Amino acid sequence: MPREIPPPQLVVFGAGGHAKVVADIAHLTGTRVVAFVDLVDPDRSGEIFMGAPIATDWETAIARLDARTRPVL
């Protein structure tokens, strides 16, 4: 039985208007946004934005990637 390959994953830098556009394009291409990174506002940590959590540091965002697929950063 073939192994199921998860969809490509994306970590988006930012969590505002341009990030929404990037997330929409990712969705249309079958890419899954696993996190947004907001280095400006630490109070947004864990907030859900466009269906994915906001991380306030790169380490937290990268930890959300599935090791079985190649990430798009």
Secondary structure, DSSP 8 states (H G I E B T S, - for coil): --------EEEEE--SHHHHHHHHHHHHTT-EEEEEE-SS-GGGTT-EETTEEEESSHHHHHHTS-TTS-EE-
